[in-house]
Amino acid sequence: MVSYLSAQGFHPVKEKGDSVYYLSPFRDETAPSFCISLSKNKWIDFGRELKRKDIIDFVREMESCELPAALDKLLGGDILTKHEYSGKPIPSKSIEVIDSSDSITNATLIDYMEVERKIPIEVVNKYCQEVSFQFTDKRYTIYHGVGMPNDSGGWTIRSTWFKGATSPANITTVKEVEGSTHISLFEGITDWFSYVVLYGEPNNDCIILNSLVYIPMIMEKLKGYSIVHCWMDNDAAADDKVSLMISEGVSVIDHRATYEEYGDLNEYLQNNFDI
């Protein structure tokens, strides 16, 4: 389920123990109510009903199709792998970027970054573009967001109401320094912006994870560094991933104590910085 949703541009916004939570793919919402059990590989949408369902049920509901068509979409895409999407894109309620520009000029997006997030727009413009996007099942409506490309050519998109990504999903390598023995990990793009505002760019490799689910997938890469600097959220999901890295022999410096009174680095920035 997690691999399939990632391939369709849907990413977790919260992890807790065995469960990952998403903003529901079936409707617009601001609090995540769609939950996947990793051990059972089943999902439940608390905003609709309290019955767990599997990936076939999900495709049937998203595509409004019967069982044979759902199976054809799944098997034809060859997406049932443990960690990554390796098949062809499957039509679904996903996101498509239709245009992009080099700088953020939309007044609402500028306010979102500078007023709400306390991030100067010149910092955002250094790494991001303004994108026009649409949902493939609502092609008559165009939305605008702050977009950052990932390492596979997909986009991470943020706006006042939207947090999501296009397919293919992946991490975003924002900085590579030749011969670097240290790497810094950030959970999301606003955490990276916040670090740059507070401290400037670190002189080492840097990755925006876009989702904590990618940490096991890049574990071997992380083991190649002498130090991994963690600037992730102050929550149980990040605790688990830091513990996982340490248990795998990764040398971690956990910087979250710097902002331990706040949920993440951007929340710390919002409460301690003004532009």
C-alpha positions as CSV (number, residue, x, y, z in Angstrom):
1,M,0.0,0.0,0.0
2,V,2.7,2.5,0.9
3,S,4.6,1.8,-2.3
4,Y,1.5,2.1,-4.4
5,L,0.4,5.4,-2.8
6,S,3.9,6.8,-3.2
7,A,3.9,5.9,-6.9
8,Q,0.6,7.8,-7.2
9,G,1.9,10.9,-5.5
10,F,0.4,10.4,-2.0
11,H,2.8,10.5,1.0
12,P,2.4,10.1,4.7
13,V,2.1,13.2,6.9
14,K,2.5,11.3,10.1
15,E,3.8,7.9,11.4
16,K,3.0,6.3,14.7
17,G,4.2,2.8,15.6
18,D,3.0,0.4,13.0
19,S,0.8,2.9,11.3
20,V,1.3,5.7,8.7
21,Y,-1.3,8.4,8.2
22,Y,-2.2,10.4,5.1
23,L,-4.5,13.2,4.1
24,S,-7.4,11.2,2.6
25,P,-7.0,10.6,-1.2
26,F,-10.8,10.6,-1.3
27,R,-11.5,14.2,-0.2
28,D,-9.9,17.5,0.8
29,E,-8.9,17.7,4.5
30,T,-6.4,19.3,6.7
31,A,-6.0,16.6,9.4
32,P,-4.9,13.1,8.3
33,S,-7.6,10.5,8.6
34,F,-6.4,7.8,6.2
35,C,-4.3,5.2,8.0
36,I,-2.3,2.2,6.7
37,S,-1.2,-0.7,9.0
38,L,2.3,-1.7,7.8
39,S,2.1,-5.1,9.4
40,K,-1.3,-5.9,7.9
41,N,-0.9,-3.9,4.7
42,K,-4.4,-2.7,5.0
43,W,-6.0,0.7,5.2
44,I,-8.8,2.4,6.9
45,D,-10.4,5.8,6.3
46,F,-11.6,7.1,9.6
47,G,-13.6,9.9,7.9
48,R,-15.9,7.4,6.2
49,E,-16.1,4.0,8.0
50,L,-14.2,1.8,10.5
51,K,-13.6,-1.2,8.2
52,R,-10.0,-2.2,7.1
53,K,-9.6,-2.8,3.4
54,D,-6.8,-4.0,1.1
55,I,-5.0,-2.6,-1.9
56,I,-7.6,-4.0,-4.3
57,D,-10.4,-2.3,-2.5
58,F,-8.5,0.9,-2.7
59,V,-8.0,0.7,-6.5
60,R,-11.7,-0.2,-6.9
61,E,-12.8,2.8,-5.0
62,M,-10.3,5.3,-6.5
63,E,-10.9,4.1,-10.1
64,S,-14.7,3.3,-9.6
65,C,-14.1,0.0,-11.2
66,E,-14.9,-3.7,-10.6
67,L,-12.5,-6.4,-9.4
68,P,-11.2,-7.6,-12.9
69,A,-10.3,-4.0,-13.9
70,A,-8.6,-3.3,-10.5
71,L,-6.6,-6.5,-10.8
72,D,-5.6,-5.5,-14.4
73,K,-4.4,-2.1,-13.2
74,L,-2.3,-3.6,-10.4
75,L,-0.8,-6.6,-12.2
76,G,-0.3,-4.6,-15.4
77,G,1.8,-2.1,-13.4
78,D,3.9,-4.7,-11.5
79,I,3.9,-2.5,-8.5
80,L,3.6,-5.0,-5.7
81,T,7.3,-4.7,-4.5
82,K,8.4,-4.3,-0.9
83,H,10.1,-0.9,-1.0
84,E,9.8,0.8,-4.3
85,Y,7.6,1.3,-7.4
86,S,9.3,-0.3,-10.3
87,G,6.5,-0.6,-12.9
88,K,4.6,1.7,-15.2
89,P,2.5,4.6,-13.9
90,I,-1.1,3.6,-13.2
91,P,-3.9,6.1,-14.0
92,S,-5.4,7.3,-10.8
93,K,-6.4,10.4,-8.9
94,S,-2.9,11.7,-9.0
95,I,-1.2,15.1,-9.6
96,E,0.2,16.5,-12.7
97,V,2.4,19.6,-13.0
98,I,1.5,21.4,-16.2
99,D,3.8,24.5,-16.0
100,S,6.6,25.9,-13.9
101,S,8.4,29.3,-13.5
102,D,11.8,30.1,-12.1
103,S,10.6,32.2,-9.2
104,I,7.6,32.5,-6.8
105,T,5.4,35.5,-7.8
106,N,2.0,34.3,-6.7
107,A,1.0,36.7,-3.8
108,T,-0.7,33.9,-1.8
109,L,2.3,31.7,-2.0
110,I,4.6,34.5,-1.0
111,D,2.4,35.2,2.0
112,Y,2.3,31.5,2.9
113,M,6.1,31.3,3.0
114,E,6.9,34.7,4.5
115,V,4.0,35.4,6.8
116,E,3.0,31.9,7.9
117,R,6.3,30.0,7.6
118,K,8.6,33.0,8.3
119,I,10.8,32.0,5.3
120,P,12.1,34.9,3.1
121,I,10.9,34.3,-0.5
122,E,14.5,34.7,-1.8
123,V,15.5,31.6,0.1
124,V,12.6,29.7,-1.4
125,N,13.4,30.9,-4.9
126,K,16.9,29.6,-4.6
127,Y,15.6,26.0,-4.5
128,C,12.1,26.0,-5.7
129,Q,9.9,27.0,-8.6
130,E,6.3,28.1,-8.8
131,V,4.3,25.3,-10.3
132,S,0.8,25.1,-11.9
133,F,-0.7,21.7,-11.2
134,Q,-4.0,19.8,-11.5
135,F,-5.5,16.6,-10.3
136,T,-5.9,14.2,-13.2
137,D,-9.6,13.7,-12.4
138,K,-10.3,17.5,-12.3
139,R,-8.4,18.8,-15.3
140,Y,-10.6,21.9,-15.5
141,T,-9.1,23.3,-12.3
142,I,-5.6,24.7,-12.1
143,Y,-3.8,25.2,-8.7
144,H,-0.6,26.9,-7.8
145,G,2.1,25.8,-5.4
146,V,5.7,26.0,-4.4
147,G,7.4,23.1,-6.1
148,M,10.8,21.4,-5.5
149,P,12.0,18.7,-7.8
150,N,13.1,15.4,-6.3
151,D,15.9,13.0,-7.4
152,S,13.6,11.1,-9.8
153,G,12.1,14.1,-11.6
154,G,8.9,14.3,-9.6
155,W,7.8,17.3,-7.6
156,T,7.2,18.0,-3.9
157,I,4.4,20.7,-3.7
158,R,3.3,22.9,-0.9
159,S,0.7,25.7,-0.6
160,T,-1.6,27.1,2.1
161,W,-3.9,24.1,1.7
162,F,-2.0,21.4,-0.1
163,K,0.9,19.1,0.9
164,G,1.7,16.4,-1.6
165,A,3.9,15.2,-4.5
166,T,3.8,14.0,-8.1
167,S,5.0,10.6,-9.3
168,P,7.8,9.4,-9.3
169,A,8.3,10.0,-5.6
170,N,11.8,10.1,-4.1
171,I,14.2,11.9,-1.8
172,T,15.6,15.3,-2.8
173,T,19.3,15.8,-2.7
174,V,19.7,19.6,-2.2
175,K,23.4,19.7,-1.8
176,E,26.4,17.5,-2.7
177,V,29.9,18.4,-1.6
178,E,32.8,16.6,-3.2
179,G,34.5,14.4,-0.6
180,S,31.9,15.2,2.1
181,T,32.0,12.8,5.1
182,H,29.0,14.3,6.8
183,I,25.4,14.4,5.6
184,S,22.4,16.3,7.0
185,L,18.8,14.9,6.9
186,F,15.7,17.1,6.8
187,E,12.2,15.7,6.9
188,G,10.5,18.3,4.6
189,I,11.3,21.3,2.5
190,T,10.2,23.8,5.1
191,D,12.7,22.3,7.5
192,W,15.5,22.8,5.0
193,F,14.5,26.4,4.3
194,S,14.3,27.0,8.1
195,Y,17.9,25.6,8.5
196,V,19.2,27.9,5.8
197,V,17.5,30.9,7.4
198,L,18.8,30.1,10.8
199,Y,22.3,28.8,10.0
200,G,23.1,29.2,6.3
201,E,23.9,26.2,4.2
202,P,26.0,23.5,5.9
203,N,29.2,22.6,4.2
204,N,28.3,18.9,3.6
205,D,25.9,16.8,1.7
206,C,22.2,17.4,2.4
207,I,19.0,15.4,1.7
208,I,15.3,16.3,2.2
209,L,13.6,12.9,2.9
210,N,10.1,14.0,1.8
211,S,8.9,11.1,3.9
212,L,10.5,9.0,6.7
213,V,9.7,5.8,4.8
214,Y,12.8,6.4,2.6
215,I,15.3,6.1,5.5
216,P,15.5,2.2,5.2
217,M,15.9,2.6,1.5
218,I,18.9,4.8,1.8
219,M,20.4,3.1,4.8
220,E,23.5,1.8,2.9
221,K,24.2,5.3,1.6
222,L,24.0,6.7,5.1
223,K,26.4,4.1,6.4
224,G,29.0,5.5,4.0
225,Y,29.2,8.8,6.0
226,S,31.2,9.3,9.2
227,I,28.4,11.4,10.7
228,V,24.7,11.7,9.9
229,H,23.1,15.0,11.2
230,C,19.4,14.6,11.9
231,W,17.1,17.7,11.8
232,M,13.8,15.8,11.7
233,D,10.5,16.3,13.6
234,N,10.2,15.9,17.3
235,D,7.8,12.9,17.3
236,A,7.7,9.2,17.8
237,A,8.0,8.4,14.1
238,A,11.3,10.3,13.8
239,D,12.4,8.7,17.2
240,D,11.9,5.3,15.6
241,K,13.9,6.2,12.5
242,V,16.8,7.6,14.5
243,S,16.9,4.5,16.6
244,L,16.8,2.4,13.5
245,M,19.8,4.2,12.0
246,I,21.8,3.8,15.2
247,S,20.9,0.1,15.4
248,E,22.2,-0.3,11.8
249,G,25.6,1.2,12.8
250,V,25.0,4.7,11.5
251,S,26.9,7.4,13.5
252,V,24.1,9.9,14.3
253,I,24.2,13.4,15.8
254,D,20.6,14.1,16.7
255,H,20.1,17.9,16.6
256,R,16.4,17.9,17.6
257,A,17.2,18.9,21.2
258,T,18.0,22.3,19.7
259,Y,14.2,22.8,19.1
260,E,12.9,20.2,21.6
261,E,10.0,22.5,22.7
262,Y,8.7,22.6,19.1
263,G,7.3,20.0,16.7
264,D,9.9,20.7,14.0
265,L,12.5,23.2,12.9
266,N,10.1,25.4,11.1
267,E,7.9,25.7,14.1
268,Y,11.0,26.8,16.0
269,L,11.7,29.3,13.3
270,Q,8.2,30.7,13.4
271,N,8.4,31.3,17.1
272,N,11.9,32.8,17.2
273,F,12.4,34.6,13.9
274,D,10.7,37.4,12.1
275,I,11.3,38.9,8.6
